[in-house]
C-alpha cells in the first residue's frame, strides 16, 4: 500500500486524521490515514457498528451537456440511458480492446425539468488519466468538470443508516442501495449515495472541502461511529469479494474475466456499441481464457499479491491479485486470476510465495455475505 513520498498532496482532513493519532502513508499521490487503533479492531468495528472513511482522494466528476448518457454508453457497458434520476450504477471505463481503464460509479443527478447531468466517482490513482481519456473520447458537447473543491466521506456498517437518519432525518428511509439524493446542510449542498465498497450497508457523502471537518466531527460525535483507515478498507473489500483497480483490475482484464458481467446491461449485450464490445461479447458467448476467483488458503500465513498460482504439476496458471488475513473468518483469503478450466468451486491449487508453498481451494465470493439495503421493488 505504501509508495513514493515525493510530491505528496494533502487532503482536506489531513490535520483531522493526525490529531486523532492516525498513521499516515503515501497512497494514490496523497498522504492518507492507514490506521488508527489497528486494522483488526477497525475492521470488526465496521462490520458491527459504523466506520467513517475519508475517501477524498477519489475523483468526483460532473458531466453535463446534451446527449451525455448516449456518449457515455460508447465507453461504458452499462445502461446509462436507462438510469433514472437519483439512481447510481457501477460501471467500467473500457479501452478499445475491452480492457478495464477504471471502475466507477455513475449517478444520474439531472434536476427535474433541467439539463442532463451525471455525477461520476472514479479511483484516486487513475483519476487524472480517466479525465484525459474521457475528454479525448467524449464529444465536445459533453462538459466534464473535476470537482476538486469537494471531499468524499464514506460511512459504512450496520448502524450507518441509523446514524444518518439521526443527523439527517428521512435520508436513510428515502434511499435504497444504489440510490442517491442531496440535502442543504450548513448552507452547502451535501450529496448522499447509499453505496460503498465494504460489502456493508452504508453511504458515501460528497461535501464541500470547506465543510469536511465539520461533517466528520458531526459523524464521529455519535458513539456508534469511529474513524477507519485504508488498511481496514482493504480487508473489508477483500472479504466482500470486491476488486480493487490496479490490483484485481487493469487494462489486461475484461469485465468477463473479472466476473463483473452484472455491469454489462442486457440491452447493451444485445446491441453492443461500447468500447471493446466485440471481444467482450465474444467472451460472454464462449467464455474467457482466465477468471477471477476466490481462494481459501490453508494455514495461518496470508498470501499476498504477486504470489504464483500453480496446478498439480507445478505449472504457473495464474497470480494472486489480492490476499490477506480475513478478520471476520479468522483465516487467510485471496483473489487470483486462473485459467478458466481451473476456476471451478473446490478446485485444489498451490500458491507459491517467496519459495514457500501454500495449499488453497477455489471458493465462491463474496467471502462474507453482502448486507446492502435493498427495498423490495427498488430499481
C-alpha positions in Angstrom: 0.0 0.0 0.0 3.0 2.3 0.5 4.6 4.2 -2.4 6.9 7.2 -3.0 6.7 10.1 -0.6 7.8 12.6 -3.2 5.4 15.4 -4.0 2.6 14.1 -1.9 -0.6 16.1 -1.8 -2.7 16.6 1.3 -6.5 16.1 1.6 -8.9 18.4 3.4 -8.9 16.2 6.5 -5.2 15.7 6.8 -4.9 17.6 10.1 -8.0 15.9 11.4 -6.5 12.5 10.9 -3.2 13.4 12.5 -5.0 14.9 15.5 -6.6 11.5 16.1 -3.4 9.6 16.0 -3.7 8.2 12.5 -0.6 6.6 11.0 -0.2 8.2 7.6 1.1 6.6 4.5 1.5 7.6 0.8 -1.3 6.3 -1.4 -2.6 7.5 -4.8 -0.4 10.5 -4.5 -1.7 11.6 -1.2 -0.7 11.3 2.5 -3.5 9.2 3.8 -4.6 7.6 7.1 -3.9 3.8 7.0 -5.0 3.0 10.6 -5.8 4.5 14.0 -6.2 1.8 16.7 -5.3 -1.1 14.4 -6.7 -2.8 11.2 -8.3 -5.7 13.1 -10.2 -3.6 15.5 -11.2 -1.1 12.9 -12.4 -3.9 10.5 -14.5 -5.5 13.1 -15.9 -2.2 14.3 -17.2 -1.5 10.8 -18.7 -5.0 10.5 -20.6 -4.5 13.8 -21.2 -0.7 14.1 -20.3 2.2 11.7 -16.9 3.1 10.3 -16.1 6.6 8.9 -13.7 6.5 5.9 -12.0 9.5 4.2 -12.0 8.7 0.5 -11.5 12.3 -0.7 -8.6 11.1 -2.9 -11.1 9.7 -5.3 -12.1 11.7 -8.3 -15.5 13.4 -8.3 -16.6 14.4 -11.8 -19.7 16.1 -13.2 -20.6 15.5 -16.8 -23.2 17.7 -18.4 -24.5 18.6 -21.9 -27.0 17.2 -24.4 -26.7 13.5 -25.0 -24.3 12.8 -22.1 -25.8 9.3 -21.5 -25.5 8.3 -25.1 -21.9 9.5 -25.2 -21.0 7.6 -22.0 -22.5 4.4 -23.4 -19.9 4.4 -26.2 -17.2 3.9 -23.4 -19.1 2.1 -20.6 -21.0 -1.2 -21.0 -23.8 -0.2 -18.5 -27.3 1.1 -19.3 -26.7 4.8 -18.7 -29.6 5.9 -20.9 -32.0 3.9 -18.7 -30.6 5.2 -15.4 -33.3 7.2 -13.7 -32.6 10.5 -11.8 -31.4 9.6 -8.3 -30.1 6.2 -9.3 -26.5 5.0 -9.1 -24.8 2.4 -11.3 -21.5 0.6 -11.0 -19.7 0.6 -14.4 -16.4 0.3 -16.1 -14.4 2.6 -18.4 -13.2 0.4 -21.2 -10.4 0.8 -23.8 -11.0 -0.2 -27.4 -9.9 -3.8 -26.7 -12.3 -4.2 -23.8 -9.7 -3.8 -21.1 -10.7 -2.0 -17.9 -9.2 1.5 -17.7 -11.1 2.1 -14.4 -14.2 1.0 -12.5 -16.5 3.8 -11.3 -19.9 4.8 -10.0 -22.3 6.9 -12.1 -25.3 8.8 -10.6 -28.0 10.5 -12.6 -28.2 13.9 -10.9 -30.4 15.5 -13.6 -32.7 18.0 -11.9 -36.4 17.8 -12.6 -37.0 19.7 -15.8 -33.3 20.5 -16.1 -30.5 19.6 -18.4 -28.8 16.2 -18.3 -26.2 15.8 -15.5 -24.2 12.8 -14.3 -22.0 12.6 -11.2 -19.2 10.1 -11.5 -16.8 8.8 -8.8 -13.5 7.3 -10.1 -10.5 5.8 -8.4 -7.9 8.2 -6.9 -4.9 6.7 -8.5 -6.4 6.8 -12.0 -8.5 10.0 -11.9 -6.2 12.2 -14.0 -5.8 9.5 -16.6 -9.6 8.9 -16.6 -10.2 12.6 -17.1 -7.8 12.8 -20.0 -9.3 9.7 -21.6 -12.9 11.0 -21.2 -12.0 14.4 -22.6 -10.3 12.8 -25.6 -13.1 10.3 -26.4 -16.3 12.1 -25.5 -17.8 14.5 -28.0 -17.1 18.2 -27.5 -20.7 18.8 -26.5 -20.1 17.0 -23.2 -18.7 19.2 -20.5 -16.5 17.5 -17.8 -15.9 19.3 -14.5 -13.5 17.9 -11.9 -15.0 18.8 -8.6 -11.7 19.5 -6.8 -13.4 21.6 -4.2 -15.3 18.7 -2.7 -14.3 16.0 -0.2 -15.8 12.5 0.0 -16.6 10.6 3.2 -18.0 7.0 3.5 -20.0 5.8 6.5 -20.2 2.0 6.4 -21.6 -0.6 8.7 -24.9 -2.0 10.0 -25.5 1.1 12.2 -24.7 3.6 9.4 -28.4 4.1 8.4 -29.5 4.8 12.0 -26.7 7.4 12.4 -27.5 9.1 9.1 -31.2 9.3 10.0 -30.5 10.7 13.4 -28.5 13.6 11.8 -30.4 13.9 8.5 -33.9 12.7 9.2 -35.5 10.9 6.3 -32.4 10.3 4.2 -31.9 6.7 5.2 -35.6 5.9 4.8 -35.7 7.5 1.4 -32.7 5.7 -0.1 -32.2 2.0 -1.1 -28.9 0.5 -2.2 -27.6 2.4 -5.3 -29.8 5.4 -4.8 -28.7 9.0 -4.2 -30.1 12.3 -3.1 -28.9 15.7 -1.8 -29.7 18.0 1.1 -28.9 21.6 2.0 -26.7 21.5 5.1 -25.0 24.4 6.8 -25.6 26.5 3.7 -24.0 24.0 1.3 -25.1 21.0 -0.9 -24.5 17.7 0.7 -24.8 14.7 -1.6 -25.7 11.2 -0.3 -25.3 7.9 -2.2 -26.3 4.6 -0.5 -23.3 2.7 -1.6 -19.8 1.9 -0.6 -17.0 -0.6 -1.0 -17.0 -2.7 2.1 -20.0 -5.1 1.5 -21.9 -3.4 4.3 -24.9 -1.1 4.1 -23.7 2.5 4.1 -23.5 5.9 2.5 -21.0 8.0 0.6 -21.3 11.7 1.3 -20.0 14.4 -1.0 -19.3 17.6 0.8 -17.5 20.9 0.0 -13.9 20.6 1.3 -14.6 23.7 3.4 -17.2 21.7 5.4 -15.5 18.3 5.5 -14.1 18.6 9.0 -17.4 19.9 10.4 -19.2 16.9 8.9 -16.6 14.4 10.1 -16.8 15.8 13.6 -20.6 15.6 13.5 -20.5 12.0 12.4 -17.9 10.8 15.0 -19.8 12.6 17.8 -22.1 9.6 17.6 -20.7 6.8 19.7 -21.6 4.3 17.0 -19.1 5.8 14.6 -15.3 5.6 14.7 -12.7 6.8 12.1 -11.3 3.9 10.0 -8.2 3.8 7.9 -7.3 2.5 4.5 -5.9 -0.8 5.9 -9.3 -1.9 7.1 -11.0 -0.6 4.0 -8.8 -3.0 2.0 -9.5 -6.0 4.2 -13.2 -5.2 4.2 -13.4 -5.0 0.4 -11.4 -8.2 0.1 -13.9 -10.1 2.3 -16.7 -8.6 0.2 -15.0 -10.0 -2.9 -14.8 -6.6 -4.5 -11.9 -6.0 -7.0 -9.5 -3.0 -6.5 -8.3 -1.2 -9.6 -4.6 -1.6 -10.2 -4.6 -4.9 -8.3 -7.6 -7.0 -9.5 -8.4 -4.9 -12.5 -6.3 -3.3 -15.2 -6.2 -2.9 -19.0 -5.2 -6.6 -19.4 -8.5 -7.8 -17.8 -12.0 -7.6 -19.2 -15.3 -7.4 -17.3 -16.0 -11.0 -18.1 -12.6 -12.2 -16.8 -13.1 -10.2 -13.7 -16.6 -11.7 -13.0 -18.3 -8.3 -13.4 -20.8 -9.4 -16.1 -23.6 -7.9 -14.0 -22.2 -4.5 -15.1 -23.0 -5.3 -18.8 -26.6 -4.5 -19.2 -29.0 -6.8 -21.0 -29.7 -4.2 -23.7 -26.0 -3.5 -24.1 -25.3 -7.2 -24.6 -28.0 -7.3 -27.4 -27.0 -4.0 -29.1 -23.3 -3.7 -28.3 -21.9 -0.3 -29.3 -19.5 0.1 -26.4 -15.7 0.1 -26.4 -14.3 -3.4 -26.8 -17.8 -4.8 -27.4 -16.7 -7.4 -29.9 -14.1 -9.0 -27.6 -16.4 -8.8 -24.5 -19.5 -10.2 -26.2 -17.3 -13.0 -27.6 -16.1 -13.8 -24.1 -19.7 -13.8 -22.9 -20.6 -16.3 -25.6 -17.5 -18.5 -25.5 -16.0 -18.0 -22.1 -12.9 -16.0 -21.1 -9.4 -17.6 -21.0 -9.0 -16.7 -17.4 -11.3 -15.9 -14.5 -11.0 -14.0 -11.2 -11.6 -16.5 -8.3 -11.8 -16.5 -4.6 -9.3 -18.7 -2.7 -9.4 -20.1 0.9 -5.8 -20.6 1.9 -4.8 -23.3 4.4 -2.7 -22.4 7.4 -2.4 -19.0 9.1 0.1 -17.1 7.0 -1.5 -14.7 4.5 -0.6 -15.0 0.8 -0.1 -11.6 -0.8 -0.5 -10.0 -4.2 2.0 -11.4 -6.7 2.2 -15.0 -5.4 2.1 -17.6 -8.1 -0.8 -20.0 -8.6 0.3 -23.5 -9.6 -1.5 -26.5 -10.9 -0.9 -30.1 -9.7 2.1 -30.4 -12.0 3.7 -27.2 -10.7 2.9 -25.2 -13.8 2.1 -21.5 -13.3 -1.6 -20.9 -14.2 -2.2 -17.6 -12.6 -1.2 -15.0 -9.9 -2.7 -13.7 -6.7 -4.0 -10.2 -7.1 -5.2 -9.5 -3.6 -4.6 -11.5 -0.4 -4.6 -11.2 3.3 -6.0 -12.2 6.7 -9.8 -12.2 7.0 -10.6 -10.7 10.4 -14.2 -12.0 10.1 -13.3 -15.5 9.1 -10.1 -15.8 11.1 -8.1 -17.3 8.2 -6.2 -16.2 5.1 -8.1 -15.5 1.9 -7.1 -14.3 -1.5 -8.3 -13.4 -5.0 -6.5 -14.6 -8.1 -6.8 -14.9 -11.9 -6.5 -18.6 -13.0 -7.1 -20.5 -16.2 -10.9 -20.9 -16.7 -10.6 -24.7 -16.7 -9.3 -24.5 -13.1 -11.8 -21.9 -11.8 -14.5 -24.4 -10.6 -15.5 -24.3 -7.0 -13.5 -26.7 -4.9 -10.5 -26.9 -7.3 -7.3 -27.5 -5.3 -4.5 -25.2 -6.2 -1.0 -24.5 -4.9 0.3 -21.0 -4.2 4.0 -20.1 -4.2 5.2 -17.1 -2.2 8.9 -16.4 -1.7 9.7 -20.1 -2.4 7.2 -21.3 0.2 4.2 -23.4 -0.9 0.6 -23.0 0.4 -2.5 -25.1 -0.4 -5.7 -23.4 -1.4 -9.1 -24.1 -2.9 -11.4 -22.1 -5.1 -14.4 -20.8 -3.3 -17.4 -18.6 -4.3 -17.3 -14.9 -3.5 -18.1 -12.9 -1.5 -16.2 -14.5 1.4 -18.5 -12.6 3.8 -22.1 -12.0 2.6 -23.0 -8.5 1.5 -25.5 -6.7 3.6 -26.7 -4.0 1.2 -30.1 -2.3 1.9 -32.4 -3.3 -0.9 -36.0 -2.3 -0.7 -38.5 -4.6 -2.4 -39.3 -3.3 -5.8 -36.5 -0.8 -5.8 -34.8 -0.3 -9.2 
